[in-house]
Amino acid sequence: MNLTYFFEELWKQYTEKTPSAQKIKTLFETEGNTVFNDHIAIRTFNDPRVNIDVLAKPFIALGYEFKEEYFFKAKKLYAKHFEHKSDPNAPKIFISELLLEEFSVELSDIVKGVLGTVDPKIFLEEDLILKGRIWSNPSFDIYQKLLSASEYAAWMYVNGFCSNHFTVDVNKLDTFENLPQVNDFLKENGFKMNISGGEIKGSPSQLLEQSSILADIVTVKFEENVKEITSCYYEFSYRYKNADGITFNGFIADSADKIFESTDMRQQNEQS
């Protein structure tokens, strides 16, 4: 598997679940921009069969290396970000995992039980991240139980393995000077922004500003019924240089914490 093919497949599957992303990319291109991807984010559980180190394997094989770790106490998440060793234009990879031991025995047992229904050989395949939901049709009852404890867990249960979001590198857009201009453009074109923690997360002093649209809504066939649930979203980042003139390549945990909420149905309902 080569890097170009892998990212093309990730983008293809991502836009099938997130048509808004392709629409926005086309809008930027129509304005005269070439769209570059700052980073890709992936979600998982800290179960040893599917944890960060498992999902990072194909990226490591393609030339990536670990750079930094992050902790999200409120959401009970841990994350790592990876960068390509030799290609500075390759998108960064951000993988987070839900810390099952910090939740109830019921939630942990549900997740382990769901993973237990999967053929163990699938967890060993290098393209696991491209396989989506590898367990059977979800139960709405289980979805609601997970949702009551963790929106992240419920989202993973329904969506499975995929790119949770791609991210436009605003610095490389030719017709936009900053993130506020991008946000205004998105709103003018009918897209709803994630306003949790403010429309723009981060600041110039932190060397990173981020924003995102709310996740697309998809129809999911549960065992009991059919419901509309959030899928994935598109993010936008603007990076600043430090005092030495070096562009900041990391992430801000407090900002990422609010970006996670782009998939939260509560925001969708509040803005509908």
C-alpha positions as CSV (number, residue, x, y, z in Angstrom):
1,M,0.0,0.0,0.0
2,N,1.4,3.4,-0.9
3,L,0.7,6.8,0.7
4,T,-1.2,8.3,-2.2
5,Y,-3.5,5.4,-2.6
6,F,-4.2,5.1,1.2
7,F,-5.2,8.8,1.5
8,E,-7.3,8.7,-1.7
9,E,-9.2,5.7,-0.2
10,L,-9.6,7.5,3.1
11,W,-10.9,10.6,1.3
12,K,-13.3,8.6,-0.9
13,Q,-14.8,6.8,2.1
14,Y,-14.9,10.0,4.2
15,T,-16.8,12.0,1.5
16,E,-19.3,9.2,1.0
17,K,-20.2,9.7,4.7
18,T,-19.6,13.5,4.6
19,P,-20.8,15.0,1.3
20,S,-20.4,18.5,2.8
21,A,-16.7,18.1,2.7
22,Q,-16.6,17.5,-1.0
23,K,-19.0,20.4,-1.5
24,I,-16.8,22.7,0.5
25,K,-13.6,21.6,-1.2
26,T,-15.3,22.3,-4.6
27,L,-16.4,25.7,-3.4
28,F,-12.8,26.6,-2.4
29,E,-11.5,25.4,-5.8
30,T,-14.1,27.4,-7.6
31,E,-12.8,30.4,-5.8
32,G,-9.3,29.7,-7.2
33,N,-7.8,27.7,-4.4
34,T,-5.8,24.4,-4.2
35,V,-7.0,22.6,-1.1
36,F,-4.3,21.0,1.1
37,N,-5.0,18.8,4.0
38,D,-3.5,19.7,7.4
39,H,-4.4,16.6,9.3
40,I,-6.7,13.6,9.4
41,A,-8.3,12.5,12.7
42,I,-9.3,8.9,13.6
43,R,-11.2,7.6,16.6
44,T,-11.0,4.2,18.4
45,F,-11.1,2.5,21.8
46,N,-8.1,1.7,23.9
47,D,-8.9,-2.1,23.7
48,P,-5.6,-3.8,22.7
49,R,-7.2,-5.2,19.5
50,V,-7.9,-1.7,18.1
51,N,-6.0,0.9,20.1
52,I,-3.9,3.8,18.8
53,D,-0.8,1.7,18.2
54,V,-2.8,-0.8,16.1
55,L,-4.4,1.9,13.9
56,A,-1.1,3.7,13.6
57,K,0.7,0.6,12.1
58,P,-0.1,1.4,8.4
59,F,1.0,5.0,8.9
60,I,4.2,4.0,10.5
61,A,4.8,1.6,7.6
62,L,4.3,4.5,5.2
63,G,6.9,6.7,6.9
64,Y,5.2,8.3,9.8
65,E,6.6,8.7,13.3
66,F,5.1,9.6,16.7
67,K,5.4,13.3,17.7
68,E,3.2,14.1,20.7
69,E,0.6,12.8,23.1
70,Y,-2.6,14.5,24.5
71,F,-4.9,13.9,27.4
72,F,-8.6,14.8,27.6
73,K,-9.8,14.3,31.2
74,A,-13.4,15.4,30.8
75,K,-14.0,13.2,27.8
76,K,-11.8,10.4,29.1
77,L,-9.7,10.3,26.0
78,Y,-6.0,9.9,25.1
79,A,-4.5,10.8,21.8
80,K,-1.3,10.8,19.8
81,H,-0.3,12.7,16.7
82,F,2.1,11.5,14.0
83,E,4.0,13.3,11.2
84,H,5.7,12.0,8.1
85,K,9.5,11.6,8.5
86,S,10.5,13.1,5.1
87,D,7.5,14.6,3.5
88,P,6.5,17.9,5.2
89,N,3.4,18.2,3.0
90,A,2.0,14.9,4.1
91,P,-1.0,15.5,6.4
92,K,-0.5,14.9,10.1
93,I,-2.3,12.0,11.7
94,F,-4.3,12.5,14.9
95,I,-5.6,9.3,16.6
96,S,-7.6,9.3,19.8
97,E,-8.9,6.5,21.9
98,L,-11.6,6.2,24.5
99,L,-10.2,5.1,27.9
100,L,-12.6,2.2,28.7
101,E,-11.3,1.6,32.2
102,E,-12.5,5.1,33.2
103,F,-16.1,4.3,32.4
104,S,-18.6,2.0,34.0
105,V,-18.2,-1.8,33.8
106,E,-21.4,-1.8,31.7
107,L,-19.9,0.5,29.0
108,S,-16.6,-1.4,29.0
109,D,-18.4,-4.7,28.7
110,I,-20.6,-3.5,25.8
111,V,-17.6,-2.3,23.8
112,K,-15.6,-5.4,24.5
113,G,-18.6,-7.5,23.6
114,V,-19.1,-5.8,20.3
115,L,-15.4,-6.2,19.4
116,G,-15.7,-9.8,20.5
117,T,-18.2,-10.5,17.7
118,V,-15.6,-9.7,15.1
119,D,-13.3,-12.2,13.4
120,P,-9.9,-11.6,15.2
121,K,-8.1,-11.8,11.8
122,I,-9.8,-8.5,10.8
123,F,-8.0,-6.6,13.5
124,L,-4.6,-7.7,12.0
125,E,-5.4,-6.4,8.5
126,E,-3.3,-3.3,7.5
127,D,-6.4,-1.6,6.0
128,L,-8.5,-1.8,9.2
129,I,-9.0,1.9,9.1
130,L,-10.7,1.6,5.8
131,K,-13.2,-1.1,6.9
132,G,-15.8,1.1,8.6
133,R,-18.1,-0.7,11.0
134,I,-16.8,-4.2,11.1
135,W,-19.5,-5.5,13.5
136,S,-23.1,-6.3,12.7
137,N,-26.0,-3.8,12.5
138,P,-26.0,-1.7,15.7
139,S,-28.8,-1.8,18.3
140,F,-30.5,1.5,19.0
141,D,-30.9,0.4,22.6
142,I,-27.1,-0.1,22.9
143,Y,-26.5,3.1,21.1
144,Q,-28.6,5.0,23.7
145,K,-26.8,3.3,26.6
146,L,-23.4,4.3,25.2
147,L,-24.7,7.8,24.4
148,S,-25.8,8.4,28.0
149,A,-22.1,7.9,29.1
150,S,-20.1,9.0,26.1
151,E,-21.0,10.6,22.8
152,Y,-17.7,9.4,21.5
153,A,-18.4,5.8,22.3
154,A,-21.9,6.0,20.7
155,W,-20.4,7.6,17.6
156,M,-17.8,4.8,17.3
157,Y,-20.4,2.1,17.7
158,V,-22.4,3.4,14.8
159,N,-19.6,4.6,12.5
160,G,-16.8,2.2,13.1
161,F,-13.3,2.8,11.7
162,C,-12.9,5.8,9.3
163,S,-11.5,9.3,9.0
164,N,-13.5,11.2,11.6
165,H,-12.4,14.4,9.8
166,F,-10.1,15.9,7.3
167,T,-8.8,19.4,7.8
168,V,-8.3,22.2,5.3
169,D,-4.9,24.0,5.7
170,V,-6.1,27.6,5.6
171,N,-2.6,28.9,5.5
172,K,-2.3,27.5,1.9
173,L,-5.6,28.9,0.6
174,D,-4.9,31.7,-1.9
175,T,-8.1,33.7,-1.6
176,F,-8.5,33.7,2.2
177,E,-6.2,35.5,4.6
178,N,-7.4,34.0,7.9
179,L,-9.9,31.7,9.6
180,P,-12.6,34.3,10.2
181,Q,-12.8,34.9,6.4
182,V,-13.2,31.1,5.9
183,N,-15.9,30.8,8.5
184,D,-17.9,33.7,7.0
185,F,-17.6,32.1,3.6
186,L,-18.9,28.8,4.9
187,K,-21.8,30.4,6.7
188,E,-22.7,32.4,3.6
189,N,-22.9,29.1,1.8
190,G,-25.3,27.6,4.3
191,F,-23.0,25.5,6.5
192,K,-23.5,25.4,10.3
193,M,-20.4,25.9,12.4
194,N,-19.5,24.1,15.6
195,I,-19.9,26.9,18.2
196,S,-18.9,24.9,21.3
197,G,-16.2,26.9,23.0
198,G,-16.6,29.6,20.4
199,E,-16.7,29.5,16.7
200,I,-12.9,29.6,16.6
201,K,-11.0,27.4,19.0
202,G,-7.4,28.5,20.0
203,S,-5.7,31.8,19.4
204,P,-2.6,33.4,17.8
205,S,-0.8,33.2,21.1
206,Q,-1.3,29.5,21.1
207,L,-0.1,29.4,17.5
208,L,-3.1,27.5,16.3
209,E,-6.7,28.4,15.4
210,Q,-9.3,25.8,14.5
211,S,-12.9,25.7,13.4
212,S,-15.3,23.1,12.0
213,I,-18.7,22.6,10.5
214,L,-21.2,20.4,12.3
215,A,-21.1,16.8,11.2
216,D,-23.3,15.6,8.4
217,I,-26.4,13.6,9.3
218,V,-26.8,10.1,7.9
219,T,-29.6,7.6,8.0
220,V,-28.6,4.5,10.1
221,K,-30.5,1.3,10.0
222,F,-30.6,-0.1,13.6
223,E,-31.9,-3.5,14.6
224,E,-35.0,-1.9,16.0
225,N,-35.6,1.1,13.7
226,V,-34.1,3.7,11.4
227,K,-32.6,6.9,12.8
228,E,-30.7,9.9,11.7
229,I,-27.3,10.1,13.4
230,T,-24.1,12.2,12.9
231,S,-21.3,10.9,10.7
232,C,-18.2,13.0,10.1
233,Y,-17.2,16.7,9.7
234,Y,-14.8,19.0,8.0
235,E,-12.3,21.1,9.9
236,F,-10.2,24.2,9.1
237,S,-6.9,25.1,10.7
238,Y,-4.7,28.2,10.7
239,R,-1.2,27.8,12.1
240,Y,1.2,30.5,13.3
241,K,5.0,30.7,13.6
242,N,6.8,30.8,16.9
243,A,9.5,33.4,17.9
244,D,12.1,31.4,15.9
245,G,10.0,31.5,12.7
246,I,9.0,27.8,12.9
247,T,5.4,26.9,12.2
248,F,3.6,25.2,15.1
249,N,2.7,21.6,14.0
250,G,1.1,20.3,17.2
251,F,-2.4,20.5,18.6
252,I,-4.0,22.3,21.6
253,A,-5.9,19.8,23.8
254,D,-8.5,22.3,25.0
255,S,-9.3,23.2,21.4
256,A,-9.4,19.6,20.2
257,D,-11.8,18.9,23.1
258,K,-14.3,21.3,21.6
259,I,-13.7,20.1,18.1
260,F,-14.7,16.6,19.2
261,E,-18.2,18.0,19.8
262,S,-18.8,18.6,16.1
263,T,-20.4,15.1,16.1
264,D,-22.7,15.8,19.0
265,M,-26.4,15.7,18.1
266,R,-27.2,18.3,20.7
267,Q,-25.5,21.0,18.7
268,Q,-27.5,19.9,15.6
269,N,-30.7,20.1,17.5
270,E,-29.9,23.5,19.1
271,Q,-29.1,25.0,15.7
272,S,-32.0,23.4,13.7
